[in-house]
């Protein structure tokens, strides 16, 4: 009997049954993932920020010469360790996939929302094979174009959810200076 008391005392409300308030448990709710952007907090740590539909998202020109889009995931009603599949598609070219990443991560927990976030995922942009005459880099091909960012989250119990955002690709300030834009 003492063990049962200890186990009941450890209930955080994250189980599938009703919590003390009578609200449904975390896993009784429909799982969800929301695509977000990536910012930083006061200590410089990556954080999830809203990514509105149609917003401009910067194609960051990385120090090693490539380009990427930063994204984050807000995951709810799933376990704290999830697999995130992050893709970027170019609708104007028949939804060709120009970035694909798989991330197995532990979420930064938020018990109130029955989940957590993972911020700062790099979507490396690969436009090789999509060149148009001399234009063969992301700034030359994608600047001002609509891109679709997709995120799918799956936990160890098989719960999954997906979300997408259509955004406009914006040039990194370094690339604006290079193109005179």
C-alpha positions, 0 to 999 in steps of 0.5 A: 500500500505505501508504494501505491501512495508514492506512485499516486503522489508522483502523478504529474497530470501527464497521464492519460486519465483525468487530472485533479481539475477533472481536465482530460489527461495529456494523451487524451487530447489530439496531438498537434505540432505547430511550425514556428520560427526561431528566435533567441531568449535573453541568454541567447538560447533558441526559442520557438516564435510564431511563424505567420502564414505568408510571412517572410523568412530569411534564407540565412547565408551560413558561414560555410557558404550554404543557405538554410531556413530556421524553424521550430516545433511546438508539440502538444499531447505527445511524449517528451522525446519525438522524431521531427521531420522538417521539409521545405518545398518549392510550390512553383516548381511542382512542390519539389523538396529543397530541404529534408531533415530528420531530428530525434529530440527531447522537447523543452517541456511545458507541462501546462500545454502537455508537450514542449518545443524544439527550436533552431532546426536548420533546413539546409536548402539544396537547389542543385539540379534546379539551376536556370541558366546562370542562377544556381544558388538559393538567393538567385532562385528562391528570393521572393518565392513562396516556400512551404515548410512542413513539420511532422512529429511522431512520439514513441507511442506512435502518436503523430501530427503535422503542420505546414506554413507557406512563407516567402523566402527573404534574402539574408542581408549579406546576399542583399548587399551582394545583389544590390537588392 
